[in-house]
Amino acid sequence: MMRYKFVFAGAMGAGKTTAIRAISDSTPVSTDVANIDQDQHTKAMTTVGIDYGIVKLGDDVEVMIYGTPGQERFEFVWKTVQTGALGTIIYVDHSAENPISQLEKYVNYYVENDPNVLLVLAVTHADEGLNQDTEQYANWLKARNLSIPLFFVDARRREDISMLLHVLIALLEPQD
């Protein structure tokens, strides 16, 4: 059996915990508590530690998923969780006031801490950010000469999250 460790990272409210709940084969471990940081996001609950779930992709692949808190004050958790991870999915909330600042902050953080990190970008809430240009993400990546797969997903849909995991696994496979 192949086992993979992947991290779900990104801004508060982008859908990391929701995605882990959607894809995990059993009830995930969650560290959600009442959100006292209403200035950053108005959601009721927020992750303050590590979310954790496991999913089987077929008979021979098991993926351990670790979700990190979005608040910068928990950066020490980001570093700890990233240790030993084979890839990271960065979630960006398209409905946020400035989603590109989220993208930039998290991509820069993970690339600076591990230049060889495999990243996939998952833009969520695209249906809610109707005034936001969806091309801004591809343009941002292109301007920085970054080849990071970019997807628009619904964090509540198991199929969407499964696709992201399969993309990370494909990136790990040796290229001919």
Residue frames as a rotation matrix with the C-alpha (Angstrom) as fourth column:
MET 1
0.577 0.817 0.000 0.00
0.817 -0.577 0.000 0.00
0.000 0.000 -1.000 0.00
MET 2
-0.459 -0.636 0.621 1.20
0.607 -0.735 -0.304 3.51
0.649 0.238 0.723 -0.88
ARG 3
0.396 0.527 -0.752 0.77
0.898 -0.394 0.197 6.09
-0.192 -0.753 -0.629 1.88
TYR 4
-0.298 -0.417 0.859 0.94
0.601 -0.781 -0.170 9.82
0.741 0.466 0.483 1.32
LYS 5
-0.073 0.248 -0.966 0.93
0.853 -0.486 -0.189 12.79
-0.516 -0.838 -0.176 3.68
PHE 6
-0.359 0.044 0.932 -0.61
0.661 -0.693 0.288 15.95
0.659 0.720 0.220 2.25
VAL 7
-0.667 0.087 -0.740 -1.30
0.560 -0.596 -0.576 19.31
-0.491 -0.799 0.349 3.85
PHE 8
0.211 0.746 0.632 -4.33
0.855 -0.455 0.251 21.53
0.474 0.487 -0.733 3.33
ALA 9
-0.516 -0.475 -0.713 -3.18
0.737 -0.670 -0.087 25.12
-0.437 -0.570 0.696 3.89
GLY 10
-0.463 0.299 0.834 -4.56
0.568 -0.622 0.538 28.56
0.681 0.723 0.118 3.22
ALA 11
-0.762 0.140 0.632 -6.57
-0.350 -0.910 -0.221 31.42
0.545 -0.390 0.743 4.57
MET 12
-0.836 0.545 0.059 -9.13
0.087 0.238 -0.967 31.30
-0.541 -0.804 -0.247 7.31
GLY 13
0.041 0.980 -0.194 -12.52
-0.312 -0.172 -0.934 30.45
-0.949 0.099 0.299 5.83
ALA 14
-0.361 -0.255 -0.897 -11.17
-0.918 -0.071 0.390 29.09
-0.163 0.964 -0.209 2.56
GLY 15
0.555 0.762 -0.334 -12.57
-0.803 0.596 0.024 25.60
0.217 0.255 0.942 3.17
LYS 16
-0.456 -0.833 -0.313 -9.76
-0.688 0.553 -0.470 23.42
0.565 0.000 -0.825 4.53
THR 17
-0.773 0.222 0.594 -11.75
-0.419 0.525 -0.741 21.86
-0.476 -0.822 -0.313 7.37
THR 18
0.309 0.939 -0.148 -14.78
-0.699 0.119 -0.705 21.49
-0.645 0.321 0.693 5.12
ALA 19
0.271 -0.287 -0.919 -12.66
-0.851 0.374 -0.368 19.70
0.449 0.882 -0.143 2.50
ILE 20
-0.811 -0.584 0.034 -11.22
-0.518 0.690 -0.506 17.31
0.272 -0.428 -0.862 5.07
ARG 21
-0.422 0.746 0.516 -14.72
-0.434 0.333 -0.837 16.52
-0.796 -0.577 0.183 6.31
ALA 22
0.459 0.653 -0.603 -15.88
-0.822 0.054 -0.567 15.96
-0.337 0.756 0.561 2.73
ILE 23
0.239 -0.464 -0.853 -13.11
-0.734 0.488 -0.471 13.52
0.635 0.739 -0.224 1.77
SER 24
-0.628 -0.584 0.515 -12.21
-0.777 0.432 -0.458 11.68
0.045 -0.687 -0.725 4.98
ASP 25
-0.396 0.423 -0.815 -13.40
-0.162 0.841 0.516 8.08
0.904 0.336 -0.265 5.17
SER 26
-0.057 0.391 -0.919 -14.05
0.925 0.366 0.099 8.39
0.375 -0.845 -0.382 8.91
THR 27
0.912 0.409 -0.001 -14.86
0.372 -0.828 0.420 11.25
0.171 -0.383 -0.908 11.23
PRO 28
0.128 -0.940 0.318 -11.81
0.391 -0.247 -0.887 13.51
0.912 0.238 0.336 11.08
VAL 29
-0.056 -0.281 -0.958 -9.99
0.973 -0.232 0.012 14.92
-0.226 -0.931 0.286 14.06
SER 30
0.231 0.214 0.949 -10.89
0.529 -0.846 0.062 18.59
0.817 0.488 -0.308 14.31
THR 31
-0.478 -0.422 -0.770 -9.59
0.872 -0.328 -0.362 21.42
-0.100 -0.845 0.525 16.46
ASP 32
-0.307 0.472 0.826 -12.36
0.324 -0.765 0.557 23.90
0.895 0.439 0.082 15.67
VAL 33
-0.498 0.207 -0.842 -13.25
0.819 -0.209 -0.535 26.36
-0.287 -0.956 -0.065 18.41
ALA 34
0.651 0.744 -0.153 -15.41
0.678 -0.660 -0.324 29.47
-0.342 0.107 -0.934 18.59
ASN 35
-0.033 -0.642 0.766 -13.92
0.863 -0.405 -0.303 32.15
0.505 0.650 0.568 16.35
ILE 36
0.451 0.116 -0.885 -12.76
0.688 -0.677 0.262 35.14
-0.569 -0.727 -0.385 18.38
ASP 37
-0.638 -0.718 -0.278 -11.02
0.278 -0.551 0.787 36.71
-0.718 0.424 0.551 15.36
GLN 38
0.317 0.903 0.290 -14.12
0.689 -0.009 -0.725 38.19
-0.652 0.429 -0.625 13.72
ASP 39
0.375 -0.255 -0.891 -12.00
-0.453 -0.889 0.064 40.91
-0.809 0.380 -0.449 12.07
GLN 40
-0.694 -0.710 -0.120 -10.28
-0.487 0.341 0.804 38.30
-0.530 0.616 -0.582 9.93
HIS 41
-0.770 0.524 -0.363 -13.40
-0.070 0.496 0.866 36.25
0.634 0.692 -0.345 9.12
THR 42
-0.393 0.707 0.589 -16.96
-0.906 -0.407 -0.115 36.25
0.158 -0.579 0.800 10.43
LYS 43
-0.028 0.388 -0.921 -17.42
-0.200 0.901 0.385 32.48
0.979 0.195 0.052 10.52
ALA 44
0.747 0.482 0.458 -18.58
-0.523 0.001 0.852 30.96
0.410 -0.876 0.253 13.82
MET 45
0.823 -0.466 0.324 -15.84
0.089 0.670 0.737 28.31
-0.560 -0.578 0.593 14.25
THR 46
0.643 -0.684 -0.344 -12.17
-0.669 -0.283 -0.687 28.20
0.372 0.672 -0.640 13.28
THR 47
0.743 -0.472 -0.475 -9.27
0.464 0.874 -0.143 25.74
0.483 -0.115 0.868 13.39
VAL 48
0.761 -0.500 0.413 -6.63
-0.638 -0.693 0.337 26.47
0.118 -0.520 -0.846 16.04
GLY 49
0.079 -0.737 0.671 -4.53
-0.473 0.565 0.676 23.32
-0.877 -0.371 -0.304 15.77
ILE 50
-0.851 -0.384 -0.357 -4.50
-0.505 0.418 0.755 20.49
-0.141 0.823 -0.550 13.27
ASP 51
0.451 0.891 0.051 -7.38
-0.784 0.422 -0.456 18.88
-0.427 0.166 0.889 11.44
TYR 52
-0.702 -0.712 0.028 -6.68
-0.637 0.645 0.423 15.30
-0.319 0.279 -0.906 10.37
GLY 53
0.525 0.835 0.163 -8.39
-0.637 0.513 -0.575 12.81
-0.564 0.198 0.802 8.14
ILE 54
-0.664 -0.655 0.362 -7.57
-0.250 0.651 0.717 9.67
-0.705 0.385 -0.596 6.16
VAL 55
0.483 0.779 -0.399 -8.93
-0.707 0.079 -0.703 8.68
-0.516 0.622 0.589 2.78
LYS 56
-0.276 -0.478 0.834 -8.39
0.224 0.812 0.539 5.55
-0.935 0.336 -0.117 0.72
LEU 57
0.188 0.233 -0.954 -8.09
-0.865 -0.420 -0.274 6.11
-0.465 0.877 0.123 -3.01
GLY 58
0.323 -0.027 -0.946 -8.60
-0.625 0.745 -0.234 2.64
0.711 0.667 0.223 -4.38
ASP 59
0.932 0.093 -0.351 -7.29
0.123 0.828 0.547 -0.54
0.341 -0.553 0.760 -2.80
ASP 60
0.365 -0.901 -0.234 -3.64
0.908 0.400 -0.124 0.46
0.205 -0.167 0.964 -2.65
VAL 61
-0.497 -0.523 0.692 -3.47
0.361 -0.850 -0.383 4.20
0.789 0.059 0.611 -1.85
GLU 62
0.418 0.552 -0.722 -4.05
0.903 -0.166 0.396 5.82
0.098 -0.817 -0.568 1.52
VAL 63
-0.235 -0.435 0.870 -3.77
0.345 -0.874 -0.344 9.58
0.909 0.219 0.355 2.00
MET 64
-0.010 0.132 -0.991 -3.30
0.984 -0.174 -0.033 11.22
-0.177 -0.976 -0.128 5.37
ILE 65
0.056 0.157 0.986 -4.57
0.517 -0.849 0.106 14.79
0.854 0.504 -0.128 5.27
TYR 66
-0.272 -0.211 -0.939 -3.50
0.928 -0.317 -0.197 17.47
-0.256 -0.925 0.282 7.72
GLY 67
0.406 0.471 0.783 -5.31
0.621 -0.771 0.142 20.79
0.671 0.428 -0.605 7.79
THR 68
-0.615 -0.691 -0.380 -3.61
0.773 -0.432 -0.465 23.86
0.157 -0.580 0.800 9.21
PRO 69
0.284 0.678 -0.678 -5.14
0.719 -0.618 -0.318 26.96
-0.634 -0.397 -0.663 10.78
GLY 70
0.429 -0.036 0.903 -5.32
0.814 -0.419 -0.403 30.00
0.393 0.907 -0.150 8.52
GLN 71
0.997 -0.008 0.082 -4.25
-0.043 -0.901 0.431 32.60
0.070 -0.433 -0.899 11.04
GLU 72
0.380 -0.924 0.033 -0.62
-0.170 -0.105 -0.980 33.70
0.909 0.367 -0.197 10.87
ARG 73
0.167 -0.317 0.934 -0.26
-0.970 -0.223 0.097 33.49
0.177 -0.922 -0.345 14.65
PHE 74
0.678 0.114 0.726 -0.33
-0.340 0.925 0.172 29.70
-0.652 -0.364 0.665 14.18
GLU 75
0.554 -0.529 -0.642 2.62
-0.763 -0.014 -0.647 29.65
0.333 0.848 -0.412 11.77
PHE 76
-0.443 -0.730 0.520 4.45
-0.872 0.486 -0.062 27.29
-0.207 -0.481 -0.852 14.13
VAL 77
0.174 0.588 0.790 1.73
-0.206 0.806 -0.555 24.73
-0.963 -0.066 0.262 13.35
TRP 78
0.865 0.119 -0.487 2.30
-0.488 -0.030 -0.873 25.23
-0.119 0.992 0.033 9.61
LYS 79
0.002 -0.972 -0.236 5.99
-0.947 0.074 -0.313 24.36
0.322 0.224 -0.920 9.98
THR 80
-0.477 -0.160 0.864 5.33
-0.637 0.740 -0.215 21.33
-0.605 -0.653 -0.455 12.17
VAL 81
0.440 0.770 0.461 2.63
-0.170 0.576 -0.800 19.88
-0.882 0.274 0.384 9.93
GLN 82
0.735 -0.162 -0.658 4.63
-0.678 -0.169 -0.715 20.45
0.005 0.972 -0.234 6.75
THR 83
-0.302 -0.910 0.283 7.45
-0.901 0.370 0.226 18.21
-0.311 -0.187 -0.932 8.00
GLY 84
-0.748 -0.110 0.655 7.35
-0.025 0.990 0.138 14.97
-0.663 0.087 -0.743 6.02
ALA 85
0.376 0.924 -0.066 4.52
-0.063 -0.045 -0.997 16.11
-0.925 0.379 0.041 3.75
LEU 86
-0.405 -0.489 0.773 4.80
0.680 0.404 0.612 15.17
-0.612 0.773 0.169 0.10
GLY 87
-0.640 0.224 0.735 2.54
0.539 -0.550 0.638 17.92
0.547 0.805 0.231 -1.17
THR 88
-0.674 0.402 -0.620 0.36
0.375 -0.537 -0.756 20.83
-0.636 -0.742 0.211 -0.17
ILE 89
-0.173 0.704 0.689 -2.96
0.865 -0.226 0.449 22.10
0.472 0.673 -0.570 -1.43
ILE 90
-0.920 -0.117 -0.374 -3.30
0.280 -0.864 -0.418 25.83
-0.274 -0.489 0.828 -0.88
TYR 91
-0.040 0.983 0.177 -6.91
0.999 0.034 0.040 26.95
0.033 0.178 -0.983 -0.53
VAL 92
-0.981 -0.185 -0.058 -7.83
0.182 -0.982 0.052 30.50
-0.067 0.041 0.997 -1.55
ASP 93
-0.159 0.967 -0.197 -11.21
0.719 -0.024 -0.695 32.10
-0.677 -0.252 -0.691 -0.82
HIS 94
-0.603 -0.064 0.795 -12.32
0.749 -0.389 0.536 33.75
0.275 0.919 0.282 -4.06
SER 95
0.417 0.862 0.288 -15.01
0.652 -0.505 0.566 35.73
0.634 -0.049 -0.772 -2.23
ALA 96
0.155 -0.445 -0.882 -12.43
0.879 -0.346 0.329 37.42
-0.451 -0.826 0.337 0.04
GLU 97
0.789 0.151 -0.596 -11.75
0.028 -0.977 -0.211 41.11
-0.614 0.149 -0.775 -0.37
ASN 98
0.372 -0.741 -0.559 -8.25
-0.928 -0.319 -0.194 40.43
-0.035 0.591 -0.806 -1.76
PRO 99
0.940 0.071 0.334 -7.82
-0.107 0.990 0.091 36.76
-0.324 -0.121 0.938 -2.67
ILE 100
0.651 -0.759 -0.017 -4.53
0.114 0.119 -0.986 37.41
0.751 0.640 0.164 -4.47
SER 101
0.051 -0.638 0.768 -2.96
-0.866 -0.411 -0.284 38.52
0.497 -0.651 -0.574 -1.19
GLN 102
0.595 0.195 0.780 -3.97
-0.606 0.746 0.276 35.13
-0.528 -0.636 0.562 0.26
LEU 103
0.973 -0.221 0.060 -2.48
0.200 0.692 -0.694 33.33
0.112 0.687 0.718 -2.72
GLU 104
0.401 -0.872 0.279 0.74
-0.249 -0.397 -0.883 35.30
0.882 0.285 -0.377 -2.52
LYS 105
0.203 -0.304 0.931 1.15
-0.974 -0.162 0.159 34.88
0.103 -0.939 -0.329 1.24
TYR 106
0.634 0.128 0.763 0.72
-0.417 0.887 0.198 31.10
-0.651 -0.443 0.616 1.25
VAL 107
0.924 -0.373 0.085 2.59
0.272 0.484 -0.831 30.31
0.268 0.791 0.549 -1.97
ASN 108
0.318 -0.850 0.420 5.52
-0.479 -0.526 -0.703 32.46
0.819 0.022 -0.574 -0.85
TYR 109
0.315 -0.164 0.935 5.52
-0.931 0.139 0.338 30.88
-0.185 -0.977 -0.109 2.61
TYR 110
0.783 0.056 0.620 5.58
-0.100 0.994 0.037 27.29
-0.614 -0.091 0.784 1.37
VAL 111
0.833 -0.530 0.158 8.05
0.280 0.159 -0.947 27.91
0.477 0.833 0.281 -1.46
GLU 112
0.306 -0.745 0.592 10.42
-0.683 -0.605 -0.408 29.84
0.663 -0.280 -0.695 0.84
ASN 113
0.265 -0.161 0.951 10.32
-0.879 0.364 0.307 27.09
-0.396 -0.917 -0.045 3.49
ASP 114
-0.070 -0.303 0.950 10.71
0.155 0.938 0.311 24.26
-0.985 0.169 -0.019 0.97
PRO 115
-0.291 -0.108 -0.951 11.68
-0.765 -0.571 0.299 25.22
-0.575 0.814 0.084 -2.60
ASN 116
-0.934 -0.102 -0.341 10.90
-0.300 0.742 0.600 21.66
0.192 0.663 -0.724 -3.75
VAL 117
-0.583 0.772 0.254 7.39
-0.072 0.262 -0.962 21.57
-0.809 -0.579 -0.097 -2.28
LEU 118
-0.834 0.446 0.324 4.68
0.465 0.255 0.848 20.27
0.296 0.858 -0.420 -4.60
LEU 119
-0.721 0.590 -0.363 1.77
-0.119 -0.621 -0.775 22.70
-0.683 -0.516 0.518 -4.62
VAL 120
-0.547 0.696 0.465 -1.74
0.741 0.144 0.656 22.66
0.389 0.703 -0.595 -6.02
LEU 121
-0.964 0.265 -0.013 -4.01
-0.237 -0.885 -0.401 25.70
-0.118 -0.384 0.916 -5.81
ALA 122
-0.487 0.873 -0.042 -7.65
0.842 0.481 0.244 25.26
0.233 0.083 -0.969 -4.94
VAL 123
-0.938 0.253 0.235 -9.81
-0.269 -0.962 -0.039 28.35
0.217 -0.100 0.971 -5.32
THR 124
-0.582 0.765 -0.275 -13.05
0.813 0.541 -0.215 28.04
-0.016 -0.349 -0.937 -3.36
HIS 125
-0.039 0.712 -0.701 -16.20
0.543 -0.574 -0.613 30.18
-0.839 -0.404 -0.364 -3.10
ALA 126
-0.935 -0.325 0.144 -15.98
0.282 -0.430 0.858 31.14
-0.217 0.842 0.494 -6.79
ASP 127
-0.282 0.917 0.281 -19.77
0.793 0.057 0.607 31.19
0.541 0.394 -0.743 -6.88
GLU 128
0.498 0.464 -0.733 -19.79
0.834 -0.487 0.259 33.86
-0.236 -0.740 -0.630 -4.15
GLY 129
-0.190 -0.675 -0.713 -17.07
0.308 -0.731 0.609 36.16
-0.932 -0.104 0.346 -5.49
LEU 130
0.420 0.497 0.759 -19.02
0.826 0.138 -0.547 37.25
-0.376 0.857 -0.353 -8.53
ASN 131
0.987 -0.064 -0.150 -17.26
-0.108 -0.948 -0.301 40.61
-0.123 0.313 -0.942 -8.75
GLN 132
0.205 -0.970 0.130 -13.82
-0.446 0.026 0.894 39.01
-0.871 -0.241 -0.428 -8.73
ASP 133
0.442 -0.181 -0.879 -11.98
-0.877 0.121 -0.466 38.14
0.191 0.976 -0.106 -11.93
THR 134
0.878 -0.089 0.470 -11.14
-0.100 0.927 0.362 34.42
-0.468 -0.364 0.805 -12.04
GLU 135
0.769 -0.620 0.155 -8.25
0.357 0.216 -0.909 35.00
0.530 0.754 0.388 -14.45
GLN 136
0.646 -0.519 0.559 -6.32
-0.666 -0.741 0.083 36.87
0.371 -0.426 -0.825 -11.79
TYR 137
0.659 -0.385 0.646 -4.91
-0.327 0.627 0.707 33.61
-0.678 -0.677 0.288 -10.37
ALA 138
0.630 -0.416 0.656 -3.51
0.734 0.595 -0.327 32.33
-0.254 0.688 0.680 -13.65
ASN 139
0.713 -0.358 0.604 -2.16
0.121 -0.785 -0.608 35.81
0.691 0.506 -0.516 -14.41
TRP 140
0.707 -0.449 0.546 -0.46
-0.702 -0.354 0.618 35.97
-0.084 -0.821 -0.565 -11.01
LEU 141
0.600 -0.468 0.649 1.17
0.154 0.863 0.481 32.56
-0.785 -0.188 0.590 -11.54
LYS 142
0.666 -0.309 0.679 2.26
0.735 0.112 -0.669 33.44
0.130 0.945 0.301 -15.07
ALA 143
0.790 -0.349 0.505 3.78
-0.263 -0.936 -0.235 36.78
0.554 0.053 -0.831 -13.97
ARG 144
0.439 -0.622 0.649 5.92
-0.824 0.009 0.567 34.86
-0.358 -0.783 -0.508 -11.46
ASN 145
-0.080 -0.448 -0.891 6.77
-0.819 0.538 -0.197 32.05
0.568 0.714 -0.410 -13.86
LEU 146
-0.608 -0.031 0.793 5.21
-0.639 0.613 -0.466 29.47
-0.472 -0.790 -0.392 -11.52
SER 147
-0.434 0.448 -0.782 3.83
-0.514 0.589 0.623 26.18
0.740 0.672 -0.026 -12.82
ILE 148
-0.918 0.255 0.303 1.34
-0.182 0.408 -0.895 25.29
-0.352 -0.877 -0.328 -10.12
PRO 149
-0.677 0.733 0.066 -1.86
0.530 0.422 0.736 23.46
0.512 0.533 -0.674 -11.06
LEU 150
-0.911 0.413 0.025 -4.88
-0.365 -0.774 -0.517 25.68
-0.194 -0.480 0.856 -10.44
PHE 151
-0.653 0.744 -0.138 -8.44
0.556 0.595 0.580 24.47
0.514 0.302 -0.803 -9.85
PHE 152
-0.549 0.643 0.535 -11.75
-0.760 -0.649 0.001 26.02
0.348 -0.406 0.845 -8.89
VAL 153
-0.690 0.217 -0.690 -13.42
0.290 0.957 0.011 23.66
0.663 -0.192 -0.723 -6.44
ASP 154
0.340 0.773 0.536 -16.29
-0.591 -0.268 0.761 23.31
0.731 -0.575 0.366 -4.03
ALA 155
-0.633 -0.716 0.295 -14.73
-0.656 0.293 -0.696 22.23
0.412 -0.634 -0.655 -0.71
ARG 156
-0.100 0.686 0.720 -17.97
-0.826 0.346 -0.444 20.42
-0.554 -0.640 0.532 0.19
ARG 157
0.772 0.435 -0.462 -17.73
-0.634 0.571 -0.522 18.06
0.037 0.696 0.717 -2.79
ARG 158
0.475 -0.560 0.679 -15.82
-0.117 0.724 0.680 14.84
-0.872 -0.403 0.278 -2.25
GLU 159
0.683 -0.174 0.709 -15.22
0.704 0.417 -0.575 14.53
-0.196 0.892 0.407 -6.00
ASP 160
0.840 -0.375 0.393 -13.51
-0.138 -0.847 -0.514 17.93
0.525 0.377 -0.763 -6.16
ILE 161
0.514 -0.666 0.541 -11.19
-0.808 -0.165 0.565 17.16
-0.287 -0.728 -0.623 -3.24
SER 162
0.558 -0.268 0.785 -10.44
0.216 0.961 0.174 13.69
-0.801 0.073 0.594 -4.58
MET 163
0.852 -0.234 0.468 -9.37
0.450 -0.128 -0.884 15.26
0.267 0.964 -0.003 -7.88
LEU 164
0.683 -0.617 0.390 -6.92
-0.642 -0.763 -0.082 17.54
0.348 -0.194 -0.917 -6.03
LEU 165
0.408 -0.520 0.751 -5.39
-0.535 0.530 0.658 14.56
-0.740 -0.670 -0.062 -4.20
HIS 166
0.668 -0.125 0.734 -5.05
0.538 0.762 -0.360 12.62
-0.514 0.635 0.576 -7.46
VAL 167
0.869 -0.386 0.311 -3.28
0.004 -0.622 -0.783 15.61
0.495 0.682 -0.538 -9.04
LEU 168
0.474 -0.728 0.496 -0.75
-0.873 -0.316 0.371 15.72
-0.114 -0.609 -0.785 -6.19
ILE 169
0.412 -0.300 0.860 -0.14
-0.073 0.930 0.359 11.99
-0.908 -0.211 0.361 -6.51
ALA 170
0.838 -0.087 0.538 0.36
0.543 0.221 -0.810 12.37
-0.048 0.972 0.232 -10.27
LEU 171
0.770 -0.582 0.263 2.91
-0.472 -0.796 -0.379 15.14
0.430 0.167 -0.887 -9.63
LEU 172
0.388 -0.617 0.684 4.85
-0.727 0.251 0.639 12.75
-0.566 -0.746 -0.352 -7.39
GLU 173
0.747 -0.064 0.661 5.12
0.303 0.918 -0.254 10.07
-0.591 0.390 0.706 -10.05
PRO 174
-0.303 -0.941 -0.151 8.39
0.157 -0.205 0.966 10.04
-0.940 0.269 0.210 -11.99
GLN 175
0.646 0.469 -0.602 8.16
-0.452 -0.401 -0.797 11.63
-0.616 0.786 -0.047 -15.41
ASP 176
0.532 -0.422 0.734 9.49
0.659 0.751 -0.046 9.77
-0.532 0.508 0.677 -18.45
